[in-house]
Amino acid sequence: MALFLVVPTVKLIRDPEVPSHAWGFGVTTLAALAAVAVAWFLCSRPWHPAVGFISSALDVSLVTTALVSFALVGSPLDALNSKVTFEMYFLAIAATSLRYDARVCLAFGTLAVAE
């Protein structure tokens, strides 16, 4: 997730007056902080099945938050063509689909479609 901060940071530096660049940087920063928090949680406590559900819900919801924020501050095309959400979307799909628990895949695949 830290590598995903490169594109929004460059865009924000180049065009700081564009609201979608600020929102992209904010959402990606939030996602990177969430990834650090999940990693810290996993390093400091024993594994619990709820971690898969929580992290998958966070992944899917962050992508939806990014898409909605881009659509609100810009145009729907900004949301669809965003280089920020494209990578986050693929990462969320990969992380959710590679879980060993089919319930996680089904629940958050359904949540992604609903969102």
N, C-alpha and C positions, 0 to 999 in steps of 0.2 A: 504494500500500500504506500510505503514511503516513496517508491519509484514513481507511483502515479501522481505524485505532487509536482513532478517536473513540468508537465504540460500546463496545468492551471497557473503555476507560478510564473512561467514565461509569459503566458497570455496576460496575466495581471500586471506584470512589469511593463509589457509593451503597450497595453491599452487599459490603464487603471480606471477610466471613466465608464467602461462597459460593465453594466451590472451583472451580466451572466458570467463574466470572468471572476468577479468577486464571489458570486454564489458557488461557482465551480471549485474555486480554491477553498471556500468554507466547507463544502460538503466533503471534498477529498481529505481535508485536514481532519474533519470529524471521523471519517472512515479510517484514517491512519491511526488516530488516537484510540478508536474502538479496537482496532487490530492489536495495538500494544496492550490494551487493557485485557483482552481475551488471552493473549500470550502470557501476560503476567499472572492472570488467574490460573491458567493451566500449569504454570511452573510452581505456583505456591500452594496448590491444593491437589488432592487426588482427583482423578478423572471421574466425572459424573455425566450420565447420559443427557442431562438437561443442557449441557454446554453445546452440544450439537444443535439442539433446537434454538437456543438463544442466539448463537452465532449465525445460524442460517436466517433467522428472522431479522437480525440486524443487517445482514448482507442485502437481503431482498428489499427491506425497508429503506436502506440508504440509497439504493439505486432509484427507487420510486421517488424519494425525497428530491434527489438531484433532478430527475426528469420533470417533476412538477414545478420545482423552483425555476428551471430554465424556461419552461413554458409560460410561467407567470411573469418573469422579468423580461423575457424576449418574445420570440415567436415559437410556435410548435415545431418549426423546422430547426430552430436552435436546439431544442430538446432531442430531436431525432438524429441530428448530425453532430452531436457533441462528442468530442474526442475524450472528454473526461468520463462520461457515463459508459462509453463503449467498452473500455477496458474493465471498469467496475462491473458492468453487466456480465461480461465473460467470466470474470473471476467469481462472481456470485453464482453463476450457473455451474461452473466447475466445482466449486466448493460444496454446493448443495448436492449435486449429482454424484459426487465421489464419497458421500457418507456411506458407512456400512449399515446404516439403519434405513430400511425402506420407508419407515414412517416419516422420517425427516424429509426424504425426497418427495414423497407424496404430499405432505402437509405444506411444504414451502414452495413446491411447484404450483400447487393450487393457490397459495397466497400470492405468488408472483403473477399468475394469470388474473386473479381478482384485483390486484393493485394496478 
